[in-house]
Amino acid sequence: MRSAPRIITLALVALSPANVSASDSPRFVHHIVIEGSINPATADYVASAISAAEKERAVALVLRLDTPGGLLTSTKTVVQSLLASEVPVIVHVAPAGASATSAGVFVAMAGHVAAMAPGTTIGAAHPVAGDGRDVGDDMRAKVENFAVSFVESIAERRGRNVEWAERAVRESVSITETEAASLRVVDFVAEDLASVLDRAEGLEVDVAGGKHRLSFASARTPDGAPRVLEVAMTLRQRVLHVVADPNIAYLLMMAGLLGLYLELANPGAILPGVTGVICLLLALLASQVLPISSTGAILVVVGFTFLAAEAFVPSFGVLGFGGVLALTLGSLFLYTPESALRVRPTLVVGTLAIFATGVGAVAWILVRDRSVQARTGSEGLIHERGTALTRIHSEGRVRVHGELWNARSEAPIDAGRAVTVCRVSGLELIVEEEAEKKGS
């Protein structure tokens, strides 16, 4: 009987919250969405989501994918995160109409499980230049061979179709979801998240070097619905994702340059200067993550310098024309051919047209202001009419603009005669008699 209290005590300790198995607590399937280009913000988003899923012991991480491609360096980072993940990652190309193009092929095939929704496509992974054209002959073989070896290693690691992966890079082939499933490019076709989890139930995957059989029972509610935790981008990641778009980055840079130009041409306006500085800082942030050509950047800086000088140096438009030309060339060569990301040519033309119009308007205002006679100060007195109050020769007094001035003239002028101001010398006016001026 003495052992009874001890048995009760041990039972209570075993059933205490601190000793209940963590596996008995509700678990979740984490869910993230990648839409748009694969860039450093995307890579950071995926890495942080995997880290959070591992820390919170998520049953799996589902990555919904819809991308036209992106930077090769960022794609490598995403793939490395997926291959090293200790939590099963399911890549789902969705919704209907979505695609895993170019870099998206690498990401989709790197998932522990790959699925596609009806009406989606995958493929066209051939490396292209920054303007969307093929990489030049000197770099084509090197870049293509690297991409082929990269995608083949991913396909072998995940047991997918290596031959098709090579064709996707070399021949830029693209296939539908049904073809992808039949060719073992993806594991199955599933319309939504619930269908993905149902189809993935019981699959054996290789997670961080160990075999793992997928089971989502612990992440379901009593009625069988999956417990899904949506993981959104942080504010920092969202801002970086927006400015990492070359089109947005280019617009920010041009808006910043135009704002600074307007501030230099009209000192004290304040608003253009403040806006320009903010836009340029955001453009500099984008330059930290986008492949920028040093030659293109130098041409843009030189072009802006020429335009700024045009506001202060009377070059009769030479500096302004050279500035617009340098900006145009710099815009065309600004981004290096390391990915499918590029600035749309129509955007470049439209932006430069607006920039040139703004510069032309400022230049016209400056020329007009320089040609208009001054109305205030000493320059405003030249050619003004007045009346001699005393006889003027070596010295005298006149009234101009209702003000009394000391005056002198080359020829004597009698008091009461109308005079015209020829020039101003300090606080003395040099005048001539108006009648003599008319008679000359």
FENPE-V61936 format. One line per field, one symbol per residue. ss: DSSP state (A for helix, B for strand, O for the rest). phi: phi as a letter, one per 40 degrees, with the letter a starting at -180 (. if undefined). psi: psi as a letter, one per 40 degrees, with the letter a starting at -180 (. if undefined). Layout:
ss=???
phi=???
psi=???
//
This chain:
ss=OAAAAAAAAAAAAAOOAAAOOAAAOOOOBBBBBBBOOBOAAAAAAAAAAAAAAAAOOOOBBBBBBBBOOBBAAAAAAAAAAAAOOOOOBBBBBOOOOOBBBOAAAAAAAAOOBBBBOOOOBBBOOOOBOOOOOBOOAAAAAAAAAAAAAAAAAAAAAAOOOAAAAAAAAAOOOBBBAAAAAAOOOOOBBOOOAAAAAAAAOOOBBBBOOBBBBOOOAAABOOOOOBOBBBOOOOAAAAAAAAAOOAAAAAAAAAAAAAAAAAAAAOOOOOAAAAAAAAAAAAAAAAAOOOOBOAAAAAAAAAAAAAAAAAOOOOOOOAAAAAAAAAAAAAAAOOBOOOBOOOOOAAAAAAAAAAAAAAAAAAAAAAAAAAAOOOOOOOAAAOOOBBBBOOOBOOOBBBBBOOBBBBBBOOOOBOOOOBBBBBBBBOOBBBBBBAAAAAAO
phi=.cccdcccccccccccdcbcdccccdbbbcbbbbbhccbdccccccccccccccccfccabbbcbaachiccccccccccccccccbdbbcbcacdgcabbfccccccccccbbbbcdgbbahfcccbcccgcccddcbdccccccccccccccccccgbccccdcccccbfcbbccccccccgcbcabacbccccccccdgcbbcbfgbcaccabccbbcdcgcccbbcbcccdccccccccccdcccccccccccccccccccbdgcgdcccccccccccccccccbbcccccccccccccccccccccbbccfgcccccccccccccccbcbccbaccaccdcccccccccccccccccccccccccccccbbgcccccgccabccbcbacaibbbbfgbcbcaaacbcbccgccbbccabbgbbccbacccccccc
psi=ddedddddddddddeiddehhdeeihiihihihhhaihiddddddddddddddddefidihhhhhgieaahddddddddddddehehhhhhhhiaheiigibddddddeeidhhiiihfiiiafehhiideeiiiiddeddddddddddddddddddefahdddddddddefiiiiddddddefdidihhdadddddddeheihihhfeiihhhhedefiideeiihhhhhiiiddddddddeehddddddddddddddddddddgheddddddddddddddddddedeihhhdddddddddddddddddedhgefedddddddddddddddedhigeiehihhddddddddddddddddddddddddddehiieiaddeeheiiahhdihhcdiahihhfeihiiiiidiihiieihihhdihgbehhhiihddddde.
//
